[in-house]
Amino acid sequence: MDFFIDKNKIRELSDAIKLGYRMCQRERGEIPRCIAQSEAERMYTGALLNKWRREGLIEPVKTGDSRNNMLLFDAERLEVLYAATIKPIRK
């Protein structure tokens, strides 16, 4: 019996496995749960972060009351948003 699986479905399954693995790493403390705004901008671009903030999809947490305190983002949330935003190129 032959089965045919669409290439896009395989890509979606692969992305889900990668995301699940990263979640396990985060739970074990192997990778950080939060990332600084500068790191997030480098990984996902400032324009994409601003778009997600405008749409209310992410909200950074400030580490203190001072103007100079860091803004932190939930790393897992950013990964999920990025995976949902970037569409696979169909050939």
Biopython code that builds the backbone (N, CA, C, O; Angstrom):
import numpy as np
from Bio.PDB.StructureBuilder import StructureBuilder

atoms = [
    (1, "MET", "N", (0.837, -1.165, 0.000)),
    (1, "MET", "CA", (0.000, 0.000, 0.000)),
    (1, "MET", "C", (0.891, 1.240, 0.000)),
    (1, "MET", "O", (1.809, 1.344, 0.814)),
    (2, "ASP", "N", (0.626, 2.180, -0.907)),
    (2, "ASP", "CA", (1.417, 3.399, -1.032)),
    (2, "ASP", "C", (0.680, 4.569, -0.387)),
    (2, "ASP", "O", (-0.540, 4.700, -0.492)),
    (3, "PHE", "N", (1.455, 5.406, 0.278)),
    (3, "PHE", "CA", (0.907, 6.621, 0.869)),
    (3, "PHE", "C", (1.629, 7.809, 0.270)),
    (3, "PHE", "O", (2.837, 7.768, 0.038)),
    (4, "PHE", "N", (0.881, 8.862, 0.024)),
    (4, "PHE", "CA", (1.458, 10.101, -0.481)),
    (4, "PHE", "C", (1.250, 11.187, 0.566)),
    (4, "PHE", "O", (0.124, 11.448, 0.990)),
    (5, "ILE", "N", (2.345, 11.815, 0.977)),
    (5, "ILE", "CA", (2.255, 12.918, 1.932)),
    (5, "ILE", "C", (2.769, 14.174, 1.238)),
    (5, "ILE", "O", (3.858, 14.183, 0.665)),
    (6, "ASP", "N", (1.983, 15.206, 1.298)),
    (6, "ASP", "CA", (2.323, 16.485, 0.684)),
    (6, "ASP", "C", (3.602, 17.053, 1.312)),
    (6, "ASP", "O", (3.803, 16.939, 2.521)),
    (7, "LYS", "N", (4.460, 17.660, 0.494)),
    (7, "LYS", "CA", (5.711, 18.247, 0.993)),
    (7, "LYS", "C", (5.446, 19.318, 2.044)),
    (7, "LYS", "O", (6.196, 19.431, 3.013)),
    (8, "ASN", "N", (4.395, 20.101, 1.865)),
    (8, "ASN", "CA", (4.079, 21.151, 2.838)),
    (8, "ASN", "C", (3.673, 20.547, 4.179)),
    (8, "ASN", "O", (3.999, 21.099, 5.230)),
    (9, "LYS", "N", (2.966, 19.422, 4.152)),
    (9, "LYS", "CA", (2.558, 18.750, 5.386)),
    (9, "LYS", "C", (3.786, 18.213, 6.119)),
    (9, "LYS", "O", (3.864, 18.284, 7.345)),
    (10, "ILE", "N", (4.736, 17.681, 5.367)),
    (10, "ILE", "CA", (5.984, 17.193, 5.974)),
    (10, "ILE", "C", (6.728, 18.355, 6.618)),
    (10, "ILE", "O", (7.252, 18.214, 7.723)),
    (11, "ARG", "N", (6.781, 19.495, 5.947)),
    (11, "ARG", "CA", (7.446, 20.675, 6.492)),
    (11, "ARG", "C", (6.753, 21.143, 7.774)),
    (11, "ARG", "O", (7.426, 21.513, 8.737)),
    (12, "GLU", "N", (5.428, 21.132, 7.796)),
    (12, "GLU", "CA", (4.679, 21.531, 8.989)),
    (12, "GLU", "C", (4.953, 20.580, 10.152)),
    (12, "GLU", "O", (5.138, 21.020, 11.286)),
    (13, "LEU", "N", (4.979, 19.281, 9.870)),
    (13, "LEU", "CA", (5.281, 18.301, 10.910)),
    (13, "LEU", "C", (6.701, 18.471, 11.440)),
    (13, "LEU", "O", (6.930, 18.375, 12.646)),
    (14, "SER", "N", (7.637, 18.719, 10.559)),
    (14, "SER", "CA", (9.021, 18.939, 10.963)),
    (14, "SER", "C", (9.139, 20.178, 11.844)),
    (14, "SER", "O", (9.846, 20.159, 12.851)),
    (15, "ASP", "N", (8.449, 21.253, 11.470)),
    (15, "ASP", "CA", (8.468, 22.482, 12.275)),
    (15, "ASP", "C", (7.865, 22.243, 13.652)),
    (15, "ASP", "O", (8.366, 22.767, 14.647)),
    (16, "ALA", "N", (6.800, 21.462, 13.718)),
    (16, "ALA", "CA", (6.160, 21.157, 15.003)),
    (16, "ALA", "C", (7.090, 20.347, 15.898)),
    (16, "ALA", "O", (7.145, 20.572, 17.107)),
    (17, "ILE", "N", (7.813, 19.412, 15.311)),
    (17, "ILE", "CA", (8.770, 18.605, 16.083)),
    (17, "ILE", "C", (9.891, 19.492, 16.620)),
    (17, "ILE", "O", (10.273, 19.373, 17.784)),
    (18, "LYS", "N", (10.417, 20.376, 15.782)),
    (18, "LYS", "CA", (11.485, 21.283, 16.215)),
    (18, "LYS", "C", (11.006, 22.181, 17.353)),
    (18, "LYS", "O", (11.723, 22.390, 18.332)),
    (19, "LEU", "N", (9.799, 22.706, 17.218)),
    (19, "LEU", "CA", (9.240, 23.579, 18.248)),
    (19, "LEU", "C", (9.048, 22.818, 19.555)),
    (19, "LEU", "O", (9.329, 23.349, 20.629)),
    (20, "GLY", "N", (8.574, 21.587, 19.471)),
    (20, "GLY", "CA", (8.400, 20.764, 20.665)),
    (20, "GLY", "C", (9.723, 20.461, 21.343)),
    (20, "GLY", "O", (9.811, 20.457, 22.571)),
    (21, "TYR", "N", (10.744, 20.210, 20.551)),
    (21, "TYR", "CA", (12.068, 19.947, 21.100)),
    (21, "TYR", "C", (12.605, 21.177, 21.819)),
    (21, "TYR", "O", (13.176, 21.065, 22.903)),
    (22, "ARG", "N", (12.420, 22.360, 21.214)),
    (22, "ARG", "CA", (12.870, 23.605, 21.860)),
    (22, "ARG", "C", (12.118, 23.835, 23.167)),
    (22, "ARG", "O", (12.703, 24.322, 24.134)),
    (23, "MET", "N", (10.838, 23.494, 23.213)),
    (23, "MET", "CA", (10.061, 23.644, 24.452)),
    (23, "MET", "C", (10.627, 22.739, 25.542)),
    (23, "MET", "O", (10.731, 23.155, 26.696)),
    (24, "CYS", "N", (10.990, 21.516, 25.193)),
    (24, "CYS", "CA", (11.598, 20.592, 26.163)),
    (24, "CYS", "C", (12.929, 21.134, 26.664)),
    (24, "CYS", "O", (13.215, 21.075, 27.860)),
    (25, "GLN", "N", (13.744, 21.661, 25.758)),
    (25, "GLN", "CA", (15.023, 22.242, 26.164)),
    (25, "GLN", "C", (14.808, 23.401, 27.138)),
    (25, "GLN", "O", (15.547, 23.550, 28.111)),
    (26, "ARG", "N", (13.801, 24.211, 26.870)),
    (26, "ARG", "CA", (13.507, 25.362, 27.722)),
    (26, "ARG", "C", (13.056, 24.900, 29.108)),
    (26, "ARG", "O", (13.455, 25.480, 30.117)),
    (27, "GLU", "N", (12.230, 23.865, 29.156)),
    (27, "GLU", "CA", (11.759, 23.342, 30.439)),
    (27, "GLU", "C", (12.896, 22.756, 31.265)),
    (27, "GLU", "O", (12.879, 22.844, 32.493)),
    (28, "ARG", "N", (13.891, 22.153, 30.598)),
    (28, "ARG", "CA", (15.046, 21.583, 31.302)),
    (28, "ARG", "C", (16.080, 22.639, 31.665)),
    (28, "ARG", "O", (17.060, 22.332, 32.343)),
    (29, "GLY", "N", (15.874, 23.889, 31.221)),
    (29, "GLY", "CA", (16.801, 24.963, 31.543)),
    (29, "GLY", "C", (18.014, 25.025, 30.639)),
    (29, "GLY", "O", (18.985, 25.711, 30.957)),
    (30, "GLU", "N", (17.978, 24.323, 29.521)),
    (30, "GLU", "CA", (19.112, 24.319, 28.600)),
    (30, "GLU", "C", (19.172, 25.593, 27.758)),
    (30, "GLU", "O", (20.253, 26.005, 27.338)),
    (31, "ILE", "N", (18.041, 26.207, 27.514)),
    (31, "ILE", "CA", (17.991, 27.479, 26.794)),
    (31, "ILE", "C", (17.088, 28.428, 27.590)),
    (31, "ILE", "O", (16.200, 27.968, 28.308)),
    (32, "PRO", "N", (17.299, 29.743, 27.473)),
    (32, "PRO", "CA", (16.553, 30.694, 28.308)),
    (32, "PRO", "C", (15.069, 30.775, 27.946)),
    (32, "PRO", "O", (14.671, 30.561, 26.801)),
    (33, "ARG", "N", (14.271, 31.091, 28.963)),
    (33, "ARG", "CA", (12.835, 31.273, 28.745)),
    (33, "ARG", "C", (12.523, 32.652, 28.161)),
    (33, "ARG", "O", (11.540, 32.816, 27.438)),
    (34, "CYS", "N", (13.346, 33.624, 28.472)),
    (34, "CYS", "CA", (13.143, 34.990, 27.983)),
    (34, "CYS", "C", (14.393, 35.465, 27.260)),
    (34, "CYS", "O", (15.507, 35.038, 27.561)),
    (35, "ILE", "N", (14.182, 36.364, 26.294)),
    (35, "ILE", "CA", (15.317, 36.965, 25.609)),
    (35, "ILE", "C", (15.147, 38.478, 25.621)),
    (35, "ILE", "O", (14.029, 38.992, 25.628)),
    (36, "ALA", "N", (16.274, 39.179, 25.622)),
    (36, "ALA", "CA", (16.272, 40.637, 25.639)),
    (36, "ALA", "C", (15.780, 41.176, 24.297)),
    (36, "ALA", "O", (15.823, 40.489, 23.276)),
    (37, "GLN", "N", (15.316, 42.415, 24.328)),
    (37, "GLN", "CA", (14.782, 43.033, 23.122)),
    (37, "GLN", "C", (15.837, 43.086, 22.014)),
    (37, "GLN", "O", (15.523, 42.825, 20.852)),
    (38, "SER", "N", (17.068, 43.416, 22.354)),
    (38, "SER", "CA", (18.115, 43.503, 21.324)),
    (38, "SER", "C", (18.332, 42.152, 20.642)),
    (38, "SER", "O", (18.518, 42.091, 19.427)),
    (39, "GLU", "N", (18.307, 41.075, 21.420)),
    (39, "GLU", "CA", (18.465, 39.734, 20.856)),
    (39, "GLU", "C", (17.251, 39.368, 19.991)),
    (39, "GLU", "O", (17.403, 38.789, 18.915)),
    (40, "ALA", "N", (16.057, 39.706, 20.464)),
    (40, "ALA", "CA", (14.832, 39.423, 19.709)),
    (40, "ALA", "C", (14.822, 40.178, 18.382)),
    (40, "ALA", "O", (14.413, 39.633, 17.357)),
    (41, "GLU", "N", (15.273, 41.430, 18.404)),
    (41, "GLU", "CA", (15.324, 42.212, 17.168)),
    (41, "GLU", "C", (16.326, 41.621, 16.184)),
    (41, "GLU", "O", (16.101, 41.646, 14.974)),
    (42, "ARG", "N", (17.423, 41.095, 16.699)),
    (42, "ARG", "CA", (18.431, 40.485, 15.835)),
    (42, "ARG", "C", (17.904, 39.192, 15.210)),
    (42, "ARG", "O", (18.188, 38.894, 14.049)),
    (43, "MET", "N", (17.136, 38.429, 15.988)),
    (43, "MET", "CA", (16.630, 37.146, 15.505)),
    (43, "MET", "C", (15.415, 37.283, 14.595)),
    (43, "MET", "O", (15.296, 36.561, 13.606)),
    (44, "TYR", "N", (14.511, 38.204, 14.922)),
    (44, "TYR", "CA", (13.223, 38.274, 14.215)),
    (44, "TYR", "C", (12.985, 39.596, 13.492)),
    (44, "TYR", "O", (11.920, 39.766, 12.899)),
    (45, "THR", "N", (13.894, 40.509, 13.512)),
    (45, "THR", "CA", (13.826, 41.869, 12.958)),
    (45, "THR", "C", (12.906, 42.766, 13.790)),
    (45, "THR", "O", (11.876, 42.332, 14.306)),
    (46, "GLY", "N", (13.314, 44.016, 13.898)),
    (46, "GLY", "CA", (12.560, 44.995, 14.668)),
    (46, "GLY", "C", (11.177, 45.241, 14.083)),
    (46, "GLY", "O", (10.216, 45.444, 14.825)),
    (47, "ALA", "N", (11.070, 45.226, 12.762)),
    (47, "ALA", "CA", (9.781, 45.475, 12.118)),
    (47, "ALA", "C", (8.759, 44.408, 12.488)),
    (47, "ALA", "O", (7.597, 44.725, 12.745)),
    (48, "LEU", "N", (9.180, 43.157, 12.516)),
    (48, "LEU", "CA", (8.275, 42.067, 12.865)),
    (48, "LEU", "C", (7.864, 42.144, 14.334)),
    (48, "LEU", "O", (6.702, 41.904, 14.664)),
    (49, "LEU", "N", (8.805, 42.474, 15.215)),
    (49, "LEU", "CA", (8.470, 42.649, 16.634)),
    (49, "LEU", "C", (7.462, 43.776, 16.826)),
    (49, "LEU", "O", (6.496, 43.635, 17.576)),
    (50, "ASN", "N", (7.695, 44.898, 16.140)),
    (50, "ASN", "CA", (6.767, 46.031, 16.252)),
    (50, "ASN", "C", (5.376, 45.668, 15.742)),
    (50, "ASN", "O", (4.371, 46.072, 16.327)),
    (51, "LYS", "N", (5.320, 44.916, 14.665)),
    (51, "LYS", "CA", (4.027, 44.474, 14.116)),
    (51, "LYS", "C", (3.286, 43.615, 15.139)),
    (51, "LYS", "O", (2.094, 43.821, 15.368)),
    (52, "TRP", "N", (3.979, 42.655, 15.756)),
    (52, "TRP", "CA", (3.351, 41.783, 16.749)),
    (52, "TRP", "C", (2.898, 42.576, 17.973)),
    (52, "TRP", "O", (1.854, 42.281, 18.556)),
    (53, "ARG", "N", (3.686, 43.586, 18.362)),
    (53, "ARG", "CA", (3.293, 44.413, 19.513)),
    (53, "ARG", "C", (2.048, 45.240, 19.181)),
    (53, "ARG", "O", (1.135, 45.339, 20.000)),
    (54, "ARG", "N", (2.010, 45.832, 17.985)),
    (54, "ARG", "CA", (0.840, 46.623, 17.576)),
    (54, "ARG", "C", (-0.427, 45.769, 17.554)),
    (54, "ARG", "O", (-1.502, 46.231, 17.937)),
    (55, "GLU", "N", (-0.294, 44.528, 17.105)),
    (55, "GLU", "CA", (-1.435, 43.621, 17.014)),
    (55, "GLU", "C", (-1.798, 43.005, 18.367)),
    (55, "GLU", "O", (-2.796, 42.293, 18.475)),
    (56, "GLY", "N", (-0.995, 43.274, 19.396)),
    (56, "GLY", "CA", (-1.267, 42.759, 20.731)),
    (56, "GLY", "C", (-0.920, 41.289, 20.905)),
    (56, "GLY", "O", (-1.440, 40.633, 21.808)),
    (57, "LEU", "N", (-0.049, 40.766, 20.053)),
    (57, "LEU", "CA", (0.317, 39.353, 20.119)),
    (57, "LEU", "C", (1.431, 39.077, 21.121)),
    (57, "LEU", "O", (1.540, 37.971, 21.651)),
    (58, "ILE", "N", (2.255, 40.087, 21.378)),
    (58, "ILE", "CA", (3.321, 39.957, 22.380)),
    (58, "ILE", "C", (3.356, 41.216, 23.223)),
    (58, "ILE", "O", (2.956, 42.291, 22.776)),
    (59, "GLU", "N", (3.832, 41.072, 24.434)),
    (59, "GLU", "CA", (4.012, 42.212, 25.321)),
    (59, "GLU", "C", (5.292, 41.975, 26.113)),
    (59, "GLU", "O", (5.392, 40.990, 26.845)),
    (60, "PRO", "N", (6.275, 42.870, 25.976)),
    (60, "PRO", "CA", (7.515, 42.672, 26.720)),
    (60, "PRO", "C", (7.326, 42.971, 28.201)),
    (60, "PRO", "O", (6.396, 43.673, 28.597)),
    (61, "VAL", "N", (8.218, 42.429, 28.998)),
    (61, "VAL", "CA", (8.219, 42.679, 30.436)),
    (61, "VAL", "C", (9.464, 43.486, 30.748)),
    (61, "VAL", "O", (10.567, 43.118, 30.342)),
    (62, "LYS", "N", (9.292, 44.588, 31.472)),
    (62, "LYS", "CA", (10.420, 45.421, 31.846)),
    (62, "LYS", "C", (11.018, 44.897, 33.145)),
    (62, "LYS", "O", (10.282, 44.513, 34.054)),
    (63, "THR", "N", (12.349, 44.878, 33.242)),
    (63, "THR", "CA", (13.022, 44.291, 34.403)),
    (63, "THR", "C", (13.048, 45.212, 35.619)),
    (63, "THR", "O", (13.463, 44.782, 36.695)),
    (64, "GLY", "N", (12.620, 46.456, 35.479)),
    (64, "GLY", "CA", (12.601, 47.386, 36.606)),
    (64, "GLY", "C", (11.869, 48.657, 36.233)),
    (64, "GLY", "O", (11.264, 48.751, 35.165)),
    (65, "ASP", "N", (11.930, 49.656, 37.141)),
    (65, "ASP", "CA", (11.205, 50.906, 36.921)),
    (65, "ASP", "C", (12.020, 51.967, 36.194)),
    (65, "ASP", "O", (11.461, 52.958, 35.724)),
    (66, "SER", "N", (13.303, 51.780, 36.095)),
    (66, "SER", "CA", (14.180, 52.759, 35.470)),
    (66, "SER", "C", (14.034, 52.730, 33.951)),
    (66, "SER", "O", (13.624, 51.723, 33.373)),
    (67, "ARG", "N", (14.374, 53.847, 33.316)),
    (67, "ARG", "CA", (14.346, 53.900, 31.854)),
    (67, "ARG", "C", (15.370, 52.954, 31.231)),
    (67, "ARG", "O", (15.188, 52.487, 30.107)),
    (68, "ASN", "N", (16.445, 52.674, 31.966)),
    (68, "ASN", "CA", (17.542, 51.877, 31.420)),
    (68, "ASN", "C", (17.369, 50.376, 31.613)),
    (68, "ASN", "O", (18.236, 49.602, 31.207)),
    (69, "ASN", "N", (16.274, 49.956, 32.219)),
    (69, "ASN", "CA", (16.072, 48.522, 32.419)),
    (69, "ASN", "C", (15.732, 47.828, 31.108)),
    (69, "ASN", "O", (15.181, 48.430, 30.186)),
    (70, "MET", "N", (16.078, 46.533, 31.051)),
    (70, "MET", "CA", (15.870, 45.748, 29.832)),
    (70, "MET", "C", (14.400, 45.398, 29.629)),
    (70, "MET", "O", (13.621, 45.307, 30.578)),
    (71, "LEU", "N", (14.050, 45.206, 28.363)),
    (71, "LEU", "CA", (12.763, 44.636, 27.998)),
    (71, "LEU", "C", (13.009, 43.178, 27.633)),
    (71, "LEU", "O", (13.896, 42.870, 26.837)),
    (72, "LEU", "N", (12.218, 42.284, 28.220)),
    (72, "LEU", "CA", (12.359, 40.854, 27.953)),
    (72, "LEU", "C", (11.117, 40.328, 27.248)),
    (72, "LEU", "O", (9.997, 40.749, 27.537)),
    (73, "PHE", "N", (11.329, 39.409, 26.327)),
    (73, "PHE", "CA", (10.242, 38.760, 25.603)),
    (73, "PHE", "C", (10.250, 37.275, 25.911)),
    (73, "PHE", "O", (11.307, 36.686, 26.138)),
    (74, "ASP", "N", (9.069, 36.671, 25.918)),
    (74, "ASP", "CA", (8.927, 35.227, 26.093)),
    (74, "ASP", "C", (9.450, 34.551, 24.822)),
    (74, "ASP", "O", (8.863, 34.700, 23.750)),
    (75, "ALA", "N", (10.545, 33.814, 24.942)),
    (75, "ALA", "CA", (11.200, 33.202, 23.782)),
    (75, "ALA", "C", (10.292, 32.202, 23.079)),
    (75, "ALA", "O", (10.275, 32.136, 21.850)),
    (76, "GLU", "N", (9.546, 31.431, 23.844)),
    (76, "GLU", "CA", (8.660, 30.424, 23.244)),
    (76, "GLU", "C", (7.560, 31.093, 22.423)),
    (76, "GLU", "O", (7.233, 30.643, 21.325)),
    (77, "ARG", "N", (7.000, 32.159, 22.959)),
    (77, "ARG", "CA", (5.937, 32.888, 22.248)),
    (77, "ARG", "C", (6.471, 33.454, 20.928)),
    (77, "ARG", "O", (5.788, 33.407, 19.905)),
    (78, "LEU", "N", (7.683, 33.983, 20.961)),
    (78, "LEU", "CA", (8.275, 34.522, 19.737)),
    (78, "LEU", "C", (8.463, 33.432, 18.687)),
    (78, "LEU", "O", (8.196, 33.657, 17.507)),
    (79, "GLU", "N", (8.918, 32.263, 19.102)),
    (79, "GLU", "CA", (9.108, 31.156, 18.164)),
    (79, "GLU", "C", (7.795, 30.730, 17.533)),
    (79, "GLU", "O", (7.734, 30.475, 16.330)),
    (80, "VAL", "N", (6.741, 30.651, 18.340)),
    (80, "VAL", "CA", (5.429, 30.250, 17.827)),
    (80, "VAL", "C", (4.911, 31.296, 16.839)),
    (80, "VAL", "O", (4.412, 30.943, 15.770)),
    (81, "LEU", "N", (5.025, 32.572, 17.186)),
    (81, "LEU", "CA", (4.581, 33.636, 16.282)),
    (81, "LEU", "C", (5.368, 33.624, 14.980)),
    (81, "LEU", "O", (4.800, 33.808, 13.903)),
    (82, "TYR", "N", (6.667, 33.408, 15.078)),
    (82, "TYR", "CA", (7.492, 33.388, 13.883)),
    (82, "TYR", "C", (7.110, 32.220, 12.979)),
    (82, "TYR", "O", (7.006, 32.375, 11.763)),
    (83, "ALA", "N", (6.905, 31.061, 13.576)),
    (83, "ALA", "CA", (6.506, 29.888, 12.795)),
    (83, "ALA", "C", (5.149, 30.106, 12.124)),
    (83, "ALA", "O", (4.926, 29.650, 11.002)),
    (84, "ALA", "N", (4.248, 30.804, 12.812)),
    (84, "ALA", "CA", (2.921, 31.056, 12.250)),
    (84, "ALA", "C", (2.945, 32.154, 11.201)),
    (84, "ALA", "O", (2.093, 32.177, 10.312)),
    (85, "THR", "N", (3.907, 33.063, 11.290)),
    (85, "THR", "CA", (3.970, 34.216, 10.384)),
    (85, "THR", "C", (4.646, 33.878, 9.066)),
    (85, "THR", "O", (4.178, 34.271, 7.998)),
    (86, "ILE", "N", (5.744, 33.150, 9.148)),
    (86, "ILE", "CA", (6.520, 32.834, 7.959)),
    (86, "ILE", "C", (5.879, 31.655, 7.238)),
    (86, "ILE", "O", (5.834, 30.537, 7.752)),
    (87, "LYS", "N", (5.393, 31.928, 6.057)),
    (87, "LYS", "CA", (4.726, 30.892, 5.266)),
    (87, "LYS", "C", (5.764, 30.132, 4.431)),
    (87, "LYS", "O", (6.698, 30.739, 3.907)),
    (88, "PRO", "N", (5.609, 28.831, 4.308)),
    (88, "PRO", "CA", (6.550, 28.086, 3.454)),
    (88, "PRO", "C", (6.377, 28.486, 1.988)),
    (88, "PRO", "O", (5.270, 28.776, 1.534)),
    (89, "ILE", "N", (7.471, 28.495, 1.275)),
    (89, "ILE", "CA", (7.433, 28.830, -0.162)),
    (89, "ILE", "C", (7.010, 27.579, -0.912)),
    (89, "ILE", "O", (7.652, 26.533, -0.820)),
    (90, "ARG", "N", (5.932, 27.702, -1.648)),
    (90, "ARG", "CA", (5.431, 26.545, -2.410)),
    (90, "ARG", "C", (6.056, 26.519, -3.782)),
    (90, "ARG", "O", (6.122, 27.540, -4.466)),
    (91, "LYS", "N", (6.514, 25.350, -4.184)),
    (91, "LYS", "CA", (7.131, 25.208, -5.514)),
    (91, "LYS", "C", (6.334, 24.265, -6.361)),
    (91, "LYS", "O", (6.692, 24.016, -7.512)),
]
sb = StructureBuilder()
sb.init_structure("model")
sb.init_model(0)
sb.init_chain("A")
sb.init_seg("    ")
for serial, (resi, resn, name, xyz) in enumerate(atoms, 1):
    if name == "N":
        sb.init_residue(resn, " ", resi, " ")
    sb.init_atom(name, np.array(xyz, "f"), 0.0, 1.0, " ", f" {name:<3s}", serial, name[0])
structure = sb.get_structure()
